[in-house]
Structure formats: C-alpha cells, structure tokens
Amino acid sequence: MMLEILKFFYAIGGQNYGLAIIWLTVAVNIALYPLTLSSIQQMSAMQRLQPRINEIQKKYKDDPKLLQKEMMDAYKTEGVNPLGGCLPVLLKIPFFLALFWALSSKEFVALAGTNAPFILGWINNITAHDPYFVLPILIGITTWLSQKSMPQTSGQGQAMMMFMPLFITFISYNFAAGVQIYWVISNLMGWAQQSYIMGWKVKGRKS
C-alpha cells in the first residue's frame, strides 16, 4: 500500500521519489493536525496541573489508593487525559514503519533503480543512507526543535530533550535517505504546527 501511495505522489509531485516522500510527509502531518492540536492542549493542561499533582503525590505518598483517587479526580476536574499527548506520535509510527519497509524492499529498489536521486545534490540514491551523514544531523537538530516547542512538565523532560536528539541521530545514521528525509520533514512539520498551536491556540486562550 505504501508503494502505491509513493507512486501516486511521484506522479503528481515532480517525478522524483524524494519529493514524493516530502509530499507524503506533509499530507500525513496535515491529516493528523486535529489530533496534534488536541494533544498539545492536553499537554499544556498537564503542565498547568503539575503543581497540584506534585502536592497530591507528596500529601498521599503513603496511601496509594487514595493517591490514585485524588489524582484521577484532579484530572477529571481539569478535563485532562494523562495519555492524551501520546496519540499523534503513536499514529505516526505505522507510517514510518511502512515507509521504512517500503524503501527497503526489493520492489522499490527495482522500481526506483539504483540511481534514485533527490533534489539535494549529494544524495544520489534515496534507497541508501546519506553518504555524508547530513540528514542524520538534521534529524537530531529538528528533533530538538520539535521537542523544544512542546510543553515541558518536569526536569526529567528537560534531560530527555537533550538526550533524545543525540540518540535519534545515532540510530538513524544508517537508514535509507528516503526514510531520513521523511523524518526531517516530519520533525519540521511537527515543530511548525506545535509552535503555531502554542503561540496562537494555547497562549491565545490563556490571554
């Protein structure tokens, strides 16, 4: 199915599989925007609720059942779903895996040929990894940007914001350039959407 989708975007998007991946990434992120909006609003509400949660945890630390009840009551009162911030990320995973497997398949290599260039001059084959490791570095940078635009709820989140981009840069260096392109564009789209939501939807609602 992913190969057929890539063929569609290849046909309408400039007869280039690198561009087809970009159009696919843009389409996925636009389709998931309503869920991204809901997710960030939930995360922002969690951020506002965090001081109260900390007080509840401190007050009822010796009574797990009452602690659980008080926390659930706090979430219910504020209309917060603690897992609400995870949904867009989880929904993006199947697209990423499908693209990963599609670009790694013999069918796509045969379809695109060993010379499947992208619009960037140093990438001559999107089925192989970036020979100069520029895209993995961009993945790390854009991951950091995307994380920075999200509501942060604790010091642990700050530590994760530093560690995760380095980890993702490391694990992505040997992926196919097409997958790396998807990752970079998806991060940029996420950063743009999150910055817009935080600047206009969330802060605008507070004011």
N, C-alpha and C positions, 0 to 999 in steps of 0.2 A: 504493500500500500504506500509506503514512504517513497519508493522508487517512482510510482505513478504520480505522486504529488510533486516530486522533484522534476519529473518530465513536464508536468503542467507549468510550473514556474519557469522552467528552462525555455518553454515555448513562448511564454508571454513576457519574459524578463530579460531579454537580450541575448539569448542563445549562448549562455555561459552558466555552467553549473555552480560556480562561486556566487554569481548574482542570484541564481535560483535559491541557493541556501539563505541568502540575505532576505529575499522576499518572503520565503517560508518563515524565517525567524520573526520578521515584522508581523506577519499575519497571525502567528501563534500568540505573540505578546498583545496584539490588539484584541484578539478574541478573549484573552484571559484578563483584560483590563478590569472588568467589573469585579472579578474575584480579587485582583490586586488591590483595588480601592477598598473593598470590604476588609481585606487582610490588614492593610496598613491602619485603617481606622480602629480595628480591634487591637493592634499592637500599640497604637497611641493611647488607647483607653487603658491597656495594661500598664503602660508607663505611668499614667496618672494614678492608677490604683496601687502601684507598687509600694508606696509608703504605708498604706493601710494594710497591705498583705504582710509587710515586714512586722508591723505591730501585732497582727494576729498570730504570726508564727512565733514571736517572742512570748506573747501572753499565754498561748496554749501549747507550748512546746512539749509539755509533759502529759498532754491529753490528746492523742492522735485523732480519736473520733470527733471530739469537739473542735479540734483544729480543722479537720476536713469540712465539718458542717459550717463553721464560721467563714472559711474561705469560699465555699460554694455559695453561701448567702451573699458574700461581698461581690462575687462575680455576677450573680443573678441581679442584685440591686443595680449594678452599673451596666448590665446588659453586655457583659464581656464573656467571650468564649476563649478559654486559655489556649485552645488548639486552632483558633481561627486564623492565626498568622501563617500557618504552615501550608494551607491548601494550594495557593498558586505554585509554590515550589514543588509540591508533590505532583501536581498536574503537568509540570514541565518535564519531569523525569521521563515519562514514556516517550515524549517527542525526542528527547535527547538520545535515549537508548535506541529508538527506532532509526534515527539518523545515523548513529554510530554503527549499527549493524548494516544499514543500507550501504554506507560508504565503504564498509569493509568487505562487502560481498563481491564475489567474482562477477556477478551480473552487472554491477555498477562499474567495475573496473573495465569490463568488456564494452559496456555502453559508452563510457566516457573516454576510454583509451588511456594509455599511459601518459599522454600529453593532454591533461585537463587543466589548463591554466586558469588563474584568477586574474582580476583586474590589477592586482598588485604585482609588480614586475618580478619579484624574487620568487614567487610561488608558481612553479611550472606544472605542478601536479597536485590537485586537491585531495587525491586519494592517499598521498604520502604526507609525512609530517613536515612542518615548516623547517627547511634546512638551516635557517639562521636563528630559529627559536624566538623570533619577534612576536609571533602570535601567542605563545605561552606567557610571555612577559606582559602582553596586553591583556590576557585573561586575568592575570594577577592584579594588574592595576585597575581594571574595570570591576573586578570582584570587590576590591577595596572601596571603590567609588559607590558601588551598589549597596554595600553594607553600611557605608557612612551615611547614606541618605535614608536609612531605616531608623525608626525609633529604637533607642537603646534603653534597656531596663536595668542593667546591673554592671558592676565592674567586670564580671565574667564575660559579658558581651563585648566589652572593650578589648579584653585579651583575645577573644575569638576573632575580633575584627583584624587584629594584627597577624594572628597565626594562619587563618583560613586562606588568605590570598597567597601566602608562601606555599602552603600545602597544595593548593589547586594548581599553581604554576608548576610545581614538581610533577604532579601526577598527569598533567595534560601535555607534557613536552613531546611525547611520542605518539599522540593521537593524530589521526588524519587531519590535514589542513582544513578540510571542509568542516569537520567537527569543531576545530578550533575557531573557525570563522563564526559558526553558529553560536559558540559560547561567548565570544567577544560581543557580537551584536545583541545577543540576548541580555548580557550584562548592561550594555549601553541603554537598551530599551527599558530595562528594569530601573536603572538609575534615573532616566528621564521621567518615567511615569511616577516613581516614588518621590522625586524632587517636586514634581507638579502637585502631587497629592498632599505632601507635607506642607508645601508653600501656600496652596490655594484652598484645598478641601479641609485639611485638619486645622491649620492655624487660622484660616479664614472663619471657620466655625467657632473657634475659641473666642476670637475678637467680636 
